């Protein structure tokens, strides 16, 4: 009597990257998004080559509830600065916390997204909006606001995010096979509301979002939309361009040993 060993090889028809499949189906999200201006030198400091600063030092902070067919709902966030690669303009995420392991590993291994496990809360109660990101005991992003009215729905659009796909070398010498990836998001908006609110950035040795200082908030919105994600390799990148920035993706184990802050007393 033969026994199927599930760790054994799969037939060709079962050798499918389901991460690609699920992101090509419409992804339903409810999201609160803040855009703000920071200092140009801050954006220039965080961009690895071949990325360059865009015309404005704009930052996008997005916290969202995500529903993908075949998966339980999860929380997701993006903390990104605007950049360009040649003539293409897009966002370069510095921090992409996710509330589930599946979202972290799928996005990092398939697309090169700099995802980490974190706790994301997004709530809407009538016109009141609140959203937070917490990781390893640190309160990193806090947003509070009130919906002031509907905004004009944008046309369907394609937005680009820039990722670097690579792994650390097992012998400790550099990184392996680095590539610049275009993540392209085809978005259809169903609801878009303006928000009057505030954004707070917290301190952390591992996720220093507080360094990307807020100079002027441009917009805060609430949306419901559907997205199809596709991605492709844009070009191979020399590892020396990325080595100074590896800490953007991987936690430094020395800093990880730092004690977490004491809970705030009420």
C-alpha positions as CSV (number, residue, x, y, z in Angstrom):
1,X,0.0,0.0,0.0
2,X,1.5,3.3,-1.1
3,X,1.3,6.4,1.0
4,X,1.3,9.9,-0.5
5,X,4.1,12.0,0.9
6,X,3.0,15.6,0.8
7,X,6.5,17.0,1.0
8,X,7.3,15.0,-2.2
9,X,7.4,16.4,-5.8
10,X,4.2,17.8,-7.2
11,X,3.1,17.2,-10.8
12,X,3.5,20.0,-13.3
13,X,-0.2,21.1,-13.1
14,X,0.2,21.6,-9.3
15,X,3.5,23.7,-9.6
16,X,1.6,27.0,-9.5
17,X,2.6,30.2,-7.7
18,X,-0.7,30.9,-6.0
19,X,0.6,34.3,-4.8
20,X,0.5,35.4,-8.5
21,X,-2.9,34.0,-8.9
22,X,-4.5,35.7,-5.9
23,X,-3.1,39.1,-6.7
24,X,-4.4,38.9,-10.3
25,X,-7.9,38.5,-8.9
26,X,-9.4,41.8,-7.7
27,X,-8.2,42.6,-4.2
28,X,-10.8,44.4,-2.1
29,X,-9.5,47.0,0.3
30,X,-10.8,49.7,2.6
31,X,-8.0,52.1,3.2
32,X,-7.1,55.4,4.9
33,X,-4.3,57.2,3.1
34,X,-2.2,60.2,4.1
35,X,0.1,62.1,1.8
36,X,2.5,64.6,3.2
37,X,5.6,66.6,2.3
38,X,9.0,65.9,4.0
39,X,12.4,67.3,3.4
40,X,14.1,66.6,0.0
41,X,17.3,65.5,1.6
42,X,15.5,62.9,3.6
43,X,14.0,61.3,0.5
44,X,17.4,61.4,-1.2
45,X,19.0,59.7,1.7
46,X,16.7,56.6,1.7
47,X,16.7,55.8,-2.0
48,X,19.1,53.2,-3.4
49,X,20.4,53.5,-6.9
50,X,19.1,53.5,-9.6
51,X,16.1,55.3,-8.0
52,X,16.2,59.0,-7.8
53,X,14.0,61.6,-6.0
54,X,10.8,62.7,-7.7
55,X,9.9,66.3,-8.2
56,X,8.4,66.7,-4.7
57,X,9.5,65.0,-1.5
58,X,6.1,63.3,-1.0
59,X,5.4,60.5,1.4
60,X,2.4,58.1,1.2
61,X,1.1,56.4,4.4
62,X,-1.6,53.9,3.8
63,X,-3.4,51.6,6.4
64,X,-5.9,49.2,5.0
65,X,-8.2,46.2,5.6
66,X,-7.7,43.7,2.8
67,X,-9.9,40.9,1.5
68,X,-8.5,38.4,-1.0
69,X,-10.6,35.5,-2.2
70,X,-9.5,32.2,-0.5
71,X,-7.8,34.0,2.4
72,X,-9.0,35.4,5.7
73,X,-9.1,39.2,5.9
74,X,-5.9,40.9,7.1
75,X,-4.4,44.2,7.9
76,X,-1.8,45.9,5.7
77,X,0.1,49.1,5.7
78,X,2.5,50.9,3.3
79,X,5.0,53.7,4.3
80,X,6.6,55.0,1.1
81,X,8.4,57.9,-0.4
82,X,8.0,59.1,-4.0
83,X,10.8,58.3,-6.4
84,X,11.5,57.8,-10.1
85,X,13.4,55.4,-12.3
86,X,14.2,57.1,-15.5
87,X,10.9,58.5,-16.7
88,X,8.7,56.3,-14.5
89,X,7.4,57.8,-11.3
90,X,6.3,55.7,-8.4
91,X,6.5,55.0,-4.7
92,X,9.4,53.3,-2.9
93,X,8.1,51.6,0.3
94,X,10.4,51.7,3.3
95,X,8.1,49.8,5.6
96,X,5.2,47.4,4.7
97,X,3.9,45.8,7.9
98,X,1.3,43.0,7.5
99,X,-0.9,41.2,10.1
100,X,-0.4,37.7,8.7
101,X,2.6,35.5,7.9
102,X,1.1,34.5,4.6
103,X,1.0,38.1,3.4
104,X,4.6,38.7,4.5
105,X,6.2,35.6,2.9
106,X,4.2,35.8,-0.3
107,X,4.9,39.4,-0.9
108,X,8.6,39.3,0.0
109,X,9.5,36.0,-1.7
110,X,7.5,36.6,-4.9
111,X,7.7,40.4,-5.5
112,X,10.5,41.6,-3.2
113,X,8.2,43.7,-1.1
114,X,9.8,44.8,2.2
115,X,7.2,43.2,4.4
116,X,7.3,42.5,8.1
117,X,4.8,41.2,10.6
118,X,3.0,43.8,12.6
119,X,-0.3,44.8,14.1
120,X,-2.6,46.9,12.0
121,X,-5.9,48.3,13.1
122,X,-8.2,50.3,10.8
123,X,-11.6,51.3,12.1
124,X,-14.5,53.4,10.6
125,X,-17.4,54.3,12.9
126,X,-19.8,56.5,10.9
127,X,-17.6,59.6,10.1
128,X,-14.9,58.7,12.6
129,X,-11.7,57.1,11.4
130,X,-8.9,55.7,13.4
131,X,-5.9,53.6,12.3
132,X,-2.7,52.4,14.0
133,X,0.4,50.3,13.3
134,X,2.3,48.6,16.1
135,X,5.3,46.4,15.9
136,X,7.4,44.7,18.6
137,X,5.8,46.8,21.3
138,X,6.3,50.1,19.5
139,X,3.4,52.3,18.4
140,X,4.6,53.5,15.0
141,X,1.7,55.1,13.1
142,X,-1.4,56.7,14.7
143,X,-4.1,58.3,12.6
144,X,-7.3,59.9,13.8
145,X,-9.8,61.9,11.8
146,X,-13.3,62.7,10.7
147,X,-14.9,62.3,7.2
148,X,-15.8,65.8,5.9
149,X,-17.5,64.7,2.7
150,X,-17.1,62.8,-0.6
151,X,-14.2,63.5,-3.0
152,X,-14.4,63.1,-6.7
153,X,-13.9,59.5,-7.8
154,X,-10.7,59.2,-9.9
155,X,-10.6,57.4,-13.2
156,X,-9.2,53.9,-13.2
157,X,-5.5,54.2,-12.7
158,X,-2.2,52.2,-12.6
159,X,0.2,53.1,-9.8
160,X,3.8,51.8,-9.6
161,X,5.8,50.7,-6.5
162,X,9.5,50.0,-6.7
163,X,10.9,46.9,-4.9
164,X,14.3,45.3,-4.7
165,X,14.2,41.6,-4.8
166,X,17.3,39.9,-3.2
167,X,18.3,37.6,-0.4
168,X,21.2,37.7,2.0
169,X,24.1,35.5,1.0
170,X,24.4,32.4,3.2
171,X,28.1,32.9,3.8
172,X,27.5,36.4,5.1
173,X,29.2,38.1,2.1
174,X,26.7,40.5,0.6
175,X,23.4,39.6,-1.1
176,X,22.3,37.3,-4.0
177,X,20.7,38.0,-7.3
178,X,19.4,41.6,-6.7
179,X,16.9,43.0,-9.1
180,X,14.7,46.1,-9.3
181,X,11.0,45.2,-9.6
182,X,8.1,47.2,-10.8
183,X,4.9,46.4,-8.9
184,X,2.0,47.8,-10.9
185,X,-1.4,48.3,-9.2
186,X,-4.5,48.6,-11.4
187,X,-7.1,50.3,-9.3
188,X,-10.8,51.0,-9.5
189,X,-12.3,53.2,-6.8
190,X,-15.8,52.7,-5.5
191,X,-15.8,55.2,-2.6
192,X,-13.5,58.1,-1.9
193,X,-14.0,60.5,1.1
194,X,-12.0,63.4,2.4
195,X,-10.8,63.4,6.0
196,X,-9.8,66.1,8.4
197,X,-7.3,64.5,10.7
198,X,-3.9,64.1,12.3
199,X,-1.0,61.7,11.7
200,X,1.5,60.7,14.4
201,X,4.8,58.8,13.8
202,X,6.4,56.9,16.6
203,X,10.0,56.1,17.5
204,X,11.5,52.6,17.1
205,X,15.1,51.4,16.6
206,X,14.0,48.9,13.9
207,X,11.3,50.8,12.0
208,X,12.4,54.5,12.3
209,X,9.5,56.0,10.5
210,X,9.8,59.0,12.8
211,X,12.9,60.1,10.8
212,X,10.7,60.9,7.8
213,X,9.5,64.1,9.3
214,X,6.1,65.6,8.5
215,X,6.3,69.2,7.1
216,X,2.9,69.6,5.5
217,X,0.0,67.2,5.2
218,X,-1.4,67.3,1.7
219,X,-4.4,65.0,1.9
220,X,-6.1,62.4,4.1
221,X,-8.7,60.2,2.4
222,X,-10.8,57.1,3.0
223,X,-11.5,54.7,0.1
224,X,-13.0,51.5,-0.9
225,X,-11.4,50.1,-4.1
226,X,-10.5,46.9,-6.0
227,X,-7.0,46.3,-7.2
228,X,-5.2,43.9,-9.5
229,X,-1.5,43.6,-8.9
230,X,1.1,42.6,-11.5
231,X,4.8,42.8,-11.3
232,X,7.9,42.4,-13.5
233,X,11.7,42.7,-13.2
234,X,12.9,46.0,-14.5
235,X,16.6,45.5,-14.4
236,X,19.4,43.7,-12.5
237,X,21.1,45.9,-9.9
238,X,24.7,45.7,-8.6
239,X,24.8,44.5,-5.1
240,X,27.0,47.3,-3.9
241,X,24.1,49.7,-4.7
242,X,21.9,47.9,-2.2
243,X,24.2,46.8,0.6
244,X,24.0,50.1,2.5
245,X,20.2,49.7,2.5
246,X,19.7,46.0,3.5
247,X,18.5,47.1,7.0
248,X,15.4,48.6,5.4
249,X,14.2,45.1,4.9
250,X,15.8,42.9,7.5
251,X,15.8,43.6,11.3
252,X,19.2,44.1,12.8
253,X,19.5,41.4,15.5
254,X,21.5,43.8,17.8
255,X,18.7,46.3,17.6
256,X,16.1,43.6,18.0
257,X,17.6,42.8,21.4
258,X,16.8,46.3,22.7
259,X,14.0,46.3,25.3
260,X,10.6,47.3,24.1
261,X,9.1,50.4,25.7
262,X,7.0,50.1,28.8
263,X,3.2,50.3,28.1
264,X,1.8,53.8,28.6
265,X,0.1,54.3,31.9
266,X,-3.5,55.6,31.7
